[in-house]
Amino acid sequence: MNVTYHPLGDQAVLIHFKQEVSQQVLADVQFLKQEIQKEQPVWMFEAVPGYASIAVHYDLSRLLHQENPYQYVVSYLEERAEAAKSGGKPKQRTVKIPVCYGGELGPDIEEVAEHAGLSSEEVIKRHQNGDYTVYMLGFAPGFPYIGGLDPSIAAPRKDNPRAAIPAGSVGIAGEQTGVYSIETPGGWQIIGRTPEKLFDLDREESFLLRAGDKIEFYSITQKEFEEWQR
């Protein structure tokens, strides 16, 4: 695990991994993040993973007694990175997400099907059969960037993004799929919608998903979707 450390403002360290999007880099990011947070010191706010990086935010006021607070944090992170070299795999959850595909809830499914040269039914089947992993959360609170889409149903973003896409909308952009966590503008190709709330401030854990989660999509009917929301 080869990483480099860089200052990110005056209260954060950015850890860079090999700059590629891959399962191996994702595993390294997740494993080091878990090592960093095993004994989270009082001066650490949080460790935020990206595709090939971790941003470690810290409370400078708790480190003013150190001659060089930034270097002190880097030294701690280097120790955790050394421990992570011993091997192991990050802990992963599997989260199942119901999706009502097509119709009013998936207005772009025909466009995706035409682009792929497939029927809408085949697009749905292939979307459900992907080997999915959440690479990171971003763009909006709890929005997951999910890798593992069958490349045969990859599709470009829309030329003219929509001003508002409903929360729960399931989309495709390039070789990624994602789920809109809140209503927001966006240009992904919308093929369905889930009744699950990906972002809910009333839950103990506001975000339904975490980076590193495995995802399984499964199909539900419009009636099941409506009943779920009651």
C-alpha contacts under 8 A as a table, 3 or more apart, distances in Angstrom:
res1	aa1	res2	aa2	distance
1	M	17	F	7.77
1	M	28	D	6.97
1	M	81	A	7.78
1	M	85	K	6.43
2	N	17	F	6.45
2	N	18	K	7.26
3	V	15	I	6.42
3	V	16	H	5.42
3	V	17	F	4.84
3	V	18	K	7.27
4	T	15	I	5.69
4	T	16	H	5.19
4	T	17	F	6.91
5	Y	13	V	6.57
5	Y	14	L	5.76
5	Y	15	I	4.78
5	Y	16	H	6.39
5	Y	74	V	7.07
6	H	13	V	5.70
6	H	14	L	5.11
6	H	15	I	6.54
6	H	16	H	7.87
7	P	10	D	7.07
7	P	12	A	6.22
7	P	13	V	4.80
7	P	14	L	6.11
7	P	70	Y	7.57
8	L	11	Q	6.96
8	L	12	A	4.94
8	L	13	V	5.26
8	L	14	L	5.86
8	L	55	A	7.85
9	G	12	A	6.07
10	D	60	L	7.81
10	D	70	Y	7.98
11	Q	57	H	5.88
11	Q	58	Y	5.35
11	Q	59	D	6.41
11	Q	60	L	5.88
11	Q	70	Y	7.82
12	A	55	A	6.60
12	A	56	V	5.35
12	A	57	H	4.23
12	A	58	Y	5.77
13	V	55	A	5.77
13	V	56	V	5.17
13	V	57	H	6.61
13	V	70	Y	7.64
13	V	73	V	7.80
13	V	74	V	7.33
14	L	53	S	6.81
14	L	54	I	5.83
14	L	55	A	4.51
14	L	56	V	6.34
15	I	53	S	5.32
15	I	54	I	5.09
15	I	55	A	6.28
15	I	56	V	7.79
16	H	19	Q	7.52
16	H	52	A	6.33
16	H	53	S	4.66
16	H	54	I	6.92
17	F	25	V	7.07
17	F	29	V	7.54
17	F	52	A	5.22
17	F	53	S	5.68
18	K	25	V	6.86
18	K	52	A	6.53
19	Q	52	A	5.85
20	E	25	V	7.21
20	E	51	Y	7.81
20	E	52	A	6.63
21	V	25	V	6.80
21	V	26	L	7.43
21	V	51	Y	6.22
21	V	52	A	6.87
22	S	25	V	5.37
22	S	26	L	6.16
23	Q	26	L	5.01
23	Q	27	A	6.09
24	Q	27	A	5.10
24	Q	28	D	6.25
25	V	28	D	5.01
25	V	29	V	6.11
25	V	51	Y	7.86
25	V	52	A	6.32
26	L	29	V	5.09
26	L	30	Q	6.16
26	L	51	Y	6.67
26	L	52	A	6.84
26	L	135	Y	6.68
26	L	212	G	7.24
27	A	30	Q	5.19
27	A	31	F	5.97
27	A	89	K	6.96
27	A	90	P	6.36
27	A	212	G	7.62
28	D	31	F	5.19
28	D	32	L	6.08
29	V	32	L	5.43
29	V	33	K	6.10
29	V	49	P	6.78
29	V	50	G	7.97
29	V	51	Y	7.99
29	V	52	A	6.67
29	V	53	S	6.66
29	V	54	I	6.94
30	Q	33	K	5.06
30	Q	34	Q	6.22
30	Q	49	P	7.39
30	Q	90	P	5.84
30	Q	211	A	7.66
30	Q	212	G	6.58
31	F	34	Q	5.19
31	F	35	E	6.27
31	F	84	A	6.87
31	F	88	G	7.71
31	F	89	K	6.42
31	F	90	P	4.65
31	F	91	K	7.92
32	L	35	E	4.91
32	L	36	I	6.06
32	L	80	R	7.13
32	L	81	A	6.24
32	L	84	A	5.90
33	K	36	I	5.09
33	K	37	Q	6.29
33	K	47	A	6.61
33	K	49	P	7.28
33	K	54	I	7.30
34	Q	37	Q	5.20
34	Q	38	K	6.09
34	Q	90	P	7.28
35	E	38	K	5.25
35	E	80	R	5.98
35	E	81	A	7.68
35	E	83	A	7.59
35	E	84	A	6.54
36	I	39	E	7.06
36	I	40	Q	6.69
36	I	47	A	7.75
36	I	77	L	6.91
36	I	80	R	5.83
37	Q	40	Q	4.63
37	Q	47	A	7.61
40	Q	44	M	6.55
41	P	44	M	5.61
42	V	45	F	7.82
42	V	62	R	7.95
43	W	58	Y	5.54
43	W	59	D	5.08
43	W	60	L	7.39
43	W	62	R	5.66
43	W	63	L	7.09
44	M	56	V	7.44
44	M	57	H	6.15
44	M	58	Y	4.29
44	M	59	D	6.15
45	F	56	V	7.62
45	F	57	H	5.37
45	F	58	Y	5.07
45	F	59	D	6.58
46	E	56	V	5.95
46	E	57	H	5.49
46	E	58	Y	7.22
47	A	54	I	6.31
47	A	55	A	5.60
47	A	56	V	4.38
47	A	57	H	6.35
48	V	54	I	5.39
48	V	55	A	5.04
48	V	56	V	6.38
49	P	52	A	7.68
49	P	53	S	5.87
49	P	54	I	4.31
49	P	55	A	6.42
49	P	136	M	6.61
49	P	211	A	7.26
50	G	53	S	4.95
50	G	54	I	5.88
50	G	55	A	7.89
50	G	135	Y	7.21
50	G	136	M	5.39
50	G	137	L	7.65
51	Y	135	Y	5.85
51	Y	136	M	6.09
59	D	62	R	5.73
59	D	63	L	7.17
60	L	63	L	5.20
60	L	64	L	6.41
60	L	69	P	7.14
61	S	64	L	5.62
62	R	65	H	7.62
63	L	66	Q	5.48
63	L	69	P	5.60
64	L	67	E	7.46
64	L	69	P	6.69
66	Q	69	P	5.37
66	Q	72	Y	7.23
68	N	71	Q	5.45
68	N	72	Y	6.18
69	P	72	Y	4.98
69	P	73	V	6.32
70	Y	73	V	5.27
70	Y	74	V	6.28
71	Q	74	V	4.91
71	Q	75	S	6.05
72	Y	75	S	5.19
72	Y	76	Y	6.42
73	V	76	Y	5.11
73	V	77	L	6.27
74	V	77	L	5.00
74	V	78	E	6.06
75	S	78	E	5.04
75	S	79	E	6.36
76	Y	79	E	5.23
76	Y	80	R	6.50
77	L	80	R	5.04
77	L	81	A	6.10
78	E	81	A	4.98
78	E	82	E	6.14
79	E	82	E	5.12
79	E	83	A	6.34
80	R	83	A	5.03
80	R	84	A	6.18
81	A	84	A	4.94
81	A	85	K	6.48
82	E	85	K	5.30
82	E	86	S	7.50
83	A	86	S	5.83
84	A	87	G	6.08
84	A	88	G	7.81
92	Q	212	G	6.18
92	Q	213	D	5.51
92	Q	214	K	6.86
93	R	212	G	7.78
93	R	213	D	5.11
93	R	214	K	6.04
94	T	213	D	5.89
94	T	214	K	4.58
94	T	215	I	5.70
94	T	216	E	7.24
95	V	209	L	7.71
95	V	213	D	6.96
95	V	214	K	6.25
95	V	215	I	5.07
95	V	216	E	6.26
96	K	215	I	5.90
96	K	216	E	4.65
96	K	217	F	5.85
96	K	218	Y	7.27
97	I	194	T	6.95
97	I	196	E	7.15
97	I	215	I	7.20
97	I	216	E	6.09
97	I	217	F	4.85
97	I	218	Y	6.31
98	P	194	T	5.58
98	P	195	P	7.22
98	P	196	E	7.41
98	P	217	F	5.82
98	P	218	Y	4.98
98	P	219	S	5.76
98	P	220	I	6.11
99	V	170	V	7.70
99	V	192	G	6.09
99	V	193	R	5.34
99	V	194	T	4.49
99	V	195	P	7.43
99	V	217	F	6.63
99	V	218	Y	5.97
99	V	219	S	5.00
99	V	220	I	5.69
99	V	225	F	7.93
100	C	105	L	6.96
100	C	106	G	7.75
100	C	192	G	5.36
100	C	193	R	5.42
100	C	194	T	6.26
100	C	219	S	5.81
100	C	220	I	5.04
100	C	221	T	5.66
100	C	222	Q	6.08
100	C	225	F	6.51
101	Y	105	L	6.66
101	Y	106	G	5.54
101	Y	109	I	7.87
101	Y	124	I	7.04
101	Y	191	I	5.84
101	Y	192	G	3.99
101	Y	193	R	6.57
101	Y	219	S	6.92
101	Y	220	I	7.72
101	Y	221	T	8.00
102	G	105	L	5.82
102	G	106	G	3.90
102	G	107	P	6.05
102	G	108	D	7.55
102	G	109	I	5.77
102	G	191	I	5.65
102	G	192	G	5.41
103	G	106	G	5.33
103	G	107	P	5.86
103	G	192	G	7.90
104	E	107	P	5.50
105	L	169	S	7.38
105	L	190	I	7.87
105	L	191	I	7.24
105	L	192	G	5.06
105	L	193	R	5.54
106	G	109	I	5.83
106	G	169	S	7.69
106	G	170	V	7.79
106	G	190	I	5.23
106	G	191	I	3.87
106	G	192	G	3.79
106	G	193	R	6.58
107	P	110	E	7.44
107	P	190	I	6.10
107	P	191	I	6.21
107	P	192	G	7.52
108	D	111	E	5.18
108	D	112	V	6.29
108	D	189	Q	5.53
108	D	190	I	5.10
108	D	191	I	5.41
109	I	112	V	5.08
109	I	113	A	6.06
109	I	120	S	6.30
109	I	123	V	7.77
109	I	189	Q	7.49
109	I	190	I	6.71
109	I	191	I	4.56
109	I	192	G	7.72
110	E	113	A	4.94
110	E	114	E	6.05
110	E	119	S	7.90
110	E	120	S	6.03
111	E	114	E	5.12
111	E	115	H	6.14
112	V	115	H	5.09
112	V	116	A	6.18
112	V	120	S	7.98
112	V	123	V	7.71
112	V	153	I	6.87
112	V	154	A	7.86
112	V	155	A	6.22
112	V	189	Q	7.22
112	V	191	I	7.94
113	A	116	A	5.11
113	A	117	G	5.90
113	A	118	L	4.98
113	A	119	S	5.56
113	A	120	S	5.35
113	A	123	V	6.15
113	A	153	I	7.42
114	E	117	G	4.98
114	E	118	L	6.31
114	E	119	S	7.54
115	H	118	L	7.87
115	H	153	I	7.91
115	H	155	A	6.94
116	A	152	S	6.28
116	A	153	I	5.56
116	A	154	A	7.54
116	A	155	A	7.76
118	L	122	E	6.19
118	L	123	V	6.67
119	S	122	E	5.20
119	S	123	V	6.42
120	S	123	V	5.04
120	S	124	I	6.30
121	E	124	I	5.17
121	E	125	K	6.27
122	E	125	K	4.95
122	E	126	R	6.10
123	V	126	R	5.20
123	V	127	H	5.97
123	V	153	I	6.49
124	I	127	H	5.08
124	I	128	Q	6.25
125	K	128	Q	5.30
125	K	129	N	6.35
126	R	129	N	5.01
126	R	130	G	6.49
126	R	150	D	6.50
126	R	153	I	7.51
127	H	130	G	5.70
127	H	149	L	6.81
127	H	150	D	6.88
127	H	153	I	7.65
127	H	217	F	7.61
128	Q	216	E	6.98
128	Q	217	F	5.12
128	Q	218	Y	5.90
128	Q	219	S	7.69
129	N	150	D	7.87
129	N	216	E	8.00
129	N	217	F	7.87
130	G	148	G	5.72
130	G	149	L	5.20
130	G	150	D	5.69
130	G	216	E	7.87
131	D	147	G	7.91
131	D	148	G	4.92
131	D	149	L	6.88
131	D	214	K	7.91
131	D	215	I	7.66
131	D	216	E	7.85
132	Y	146	I	6.26
132	Y	147	G	5.57
132	Y	148	G	4.50
132	Y	149	L	6.75
132	Y	214	K	5.65
132	Y	215	I	5.16
132	Y	216	E	6.90
133	T	146	I	5.51
133	T	147	G	5.47
133	T	148	G	6.47
133	T	211	A	7.90
133	T	212	G	6.04
133	T	213	D	5.65
133	T	214	K	4.52
133	T	215	I	5.93
134	V	137	L	7.71
134	V	144	P	6.03
134	V	145	Y	5.78
134	V	146	I	4.40
134	V	147	G	6.40
134	V	209	L	7.87
134	V	210	R	6.96
134	V	211	A	5.01
134	V	212	G	5.17
134	V	213	D	5.36
134	V	214	K	6.49
134	V	215	I	7.29
135	Y	144	P	7.35
135	Y	145	Y	5.72
135	Y	146	I	5.77
135	Y	147	G	6.56
135	Y	211	A	5.31
135	Y	212	G	6.00
136	M	144	P	5.95
136	M	145	Y	5.52
136	M	146	I	7.56
136	M	210	R	7.44
136	M	211	A	4.77
136	M	212	G	7.57
137	L	140	A	7.91
137	L	141	P	7.51
137	L	142	G	5.68
137	L	143	F	5.26
137	L	144	P	4.61
137	L	145	Y	6.14
137	L	210	R	7.18
137	L	211	A	6.42
138	G	141	P	6.52
138	G	142	G	6.66
138	G	143	F	5.52
138	G	144	P	6.70
138	G	145	Y	7.50
139	F	143	F	6.45
140	A	143	F	5.36
140	A	180	Y	7.94
140	A	181	S	6.91
140	A	182	I	7.17
141	P	181	S	6.63
141	P	182	I	7.47
141	P	199	F	6.63
141	P	207	F	7.58
142	G	181	S	5.78
142	G	198	L	6.11
142	G	199	F	5.65
142	G	207	F	5.20
142	G	208	L	7.21
142	G	209	L	6.90
143	F	178	G	7.19
143	F	179	V	6.25
143	F	180	Y	5.75
143	F	181	S	5.14
143	F	198	L	7.44
144	P	178	G	5.64
144	P	179	V	6.34
144	P	180	Y	7.91
144	P	209	L	7.21
144	P	210	R	7.91
144	P	211	A	7.68
145	Y	176	Q	6.85
145	Y	177	T	6.68
145	Y	178	G	5.39
146	I	149	L	7.84
146	I	176	Q	5.66
146	I	177	T	5.31
146	I	178	G	5.64
147	G	175	E	7.19
147	G	176	Q	5.18
147	G	177	T	6.72
148	G	175	E	7.65
148	G	176	Q	6.99
149	L	153	I	7.56
149	L	154	A	7.24
149	L	175	E	5.79
149	L	176	Q	5.75
149	L	177	T	6.45
150	D	153	I	5.96
150	D	154	A	7.01
150	D	175	E	7.46
151	P	154	A	5.02
151	P	175	E	5.89
153	I	175	E	7.89
154	A	172	I	6.81
154	A	173	A	6.87
154	A	174	G	5.13
154	A	175	E	4.82
154	A	176	Q	7.32
155	A	172	I	6.40
155	A	173	A	5.72
155	A	174	G	5.01
155	A	175	E	7.11
155	A	189	Q	7.37
156	P	172	I	7.83
156	P	173	A	5.43
156	P	174	G	5.06
156	P	188	W	7.79
156	P	189	Q	7.69
157	R	172	I	7.62
157	R	173	A	5.16
157	R	174	G	6.92
157	R	187	G	5.36
157	R	188	W	4.98
157	R	189	Q	6.19
158	K	161	P	5.76
158	K	187	G	5.03
158	K	188	W	6.19
158	K	189	Q	6.49
159	D	187	G	7.45
160	N	187	G	6.86
161	P	185	P	6.95
161	P	186	G	5.29
161	P	187	G	4.03
161	P	188	W	7.58
162	R	165	I	6.60
162	R	185	P	5.60
162	R	186	G	5.57
162	R	187	G	6.13
163	A	184	T	7.21
163	A	185	P	4.48
163	A	186	G	6.84
164	A	183	E	6.14
164	A	184	T	5.02
164	A	185	P	4.39
164	A	186	G	6.94
165	I	169	S	6.93
165	I	180	Y	7.55
165	I	183	E	5.32
165	I	184	T	5.39
165	I	185	P	5.73
165	I	186	G	6.46
166	P	169	S	5.90
166	P	180	Y	7.20
166	P	182	I	6.74
166	P	183	E	4.47
166	P	184	T	6.98
167	A	179	V	7.88
167	A	180	Y	5.16
167	A	181	S	5.15
167	A	182	I	4.24
167	A	183	E	4.59
167	A	184	T	7.65
167	A	197	K	7.75
168	G	179	V	5.81
168	G	180	Y	5.17
168	G	181	S	5.82
168	G	182	I	7.16
168	G	193	R	5.19
168	G	194	T	4.90
168	G	195	P	6.27
168	G	196	E	6.69
168	G	197	K	6.71
168	G	198	L	7.23
169	S	179	V	5.53
169	S	180	Y	5.25
169	S	181	S	7.94
169	S	190	I	6.38
169	S	191	I	7.68
169	S	192	G	5.90
169	S	193	R	4.18
169	S	194	T	6.39
170	V	177	T	7.25
170	V	178	G	5.79
170	V	179	V	4.48
170	V	180	Y	6.55
170	V	190	I	5.66
170	V	191	I	5.95
170	V	192	G	5.14
170	V	193	R	5.20
170	V	194	T	7.02
171	G	177	T	5.58
171	G	178	G	5.40
171	G	179	V	6.23
171	G	180	Y	7.85
171	G	188	W	5.36
171	G	189	Q	5.02
171	G	190	I	4.23
171	G	191	I	5.71
171	G	192	G	7.19
172	I	175	E	7.26
172	I	176	Q	5.86
172	I	177	T	4.45
172	I	178	G	6.50
172	I	188	W	5.54
172	I	189	Q	5.07
172	I	190	I	6.62
172	I	191	I	7.52
173	A	176	Q	5.50
173	A	177	T	6.29
173	A	188	W	5.20
173	A	189	Q	6.41
179	V	198	L	7.97
180	Y	183	E	6.98
180	Y	184	T	7.71
180	Y	198	L	7.87
181	S	197	K	6.95
181	S	198	L	5.00
181	S	199	F	5.62
182	I	198	L	7.92
182	I	199	F	7.05
194	T	197	K	7.96
194	T	225	F	7.42
195	P	225	F	6.05
195	P	228	W	6.33
195	P	229	Q	6.11
197	K	200	D	6.34
197	K	208	L	7.15
198	L	206	S	7.86
198	L	207	F	5.73
198	L	208	L	4.78
198	L	209	L	6.90
199	F	206	S	5.48
199	F	207	F	4.89
199	F	208	L	6.32
200	D	203	R	5.66
200	D	206	S	4.89
200	D	207	F	6.71
201	L	204	E	7.67
201	L	205	E	7.85
201	L	206	S	5.04
202	D	206	S	6.98
203	R	206	S	5.19
205	E	208	L	7.08
207	F	210	R	7.23
209	L	213	D	6.75
210	R	213	D	5.73
220	I	224	E	6.03
220	I	225	F	6.62
221	T	224	E	5.12
221	T	225	F	6.17
222	Q	225	F	4.96
222	Q	226	E	6.24
223	K	226	E	5.17
223	K	227	E	6.18
224	E	227	E	5.08
224	E	228	W	6.01
225	F	228	W	5.16
225	F	229	Q	6.57
226	E	229	Q	5.33
226	E	230	R	6.76
227	E	230	R	5.39
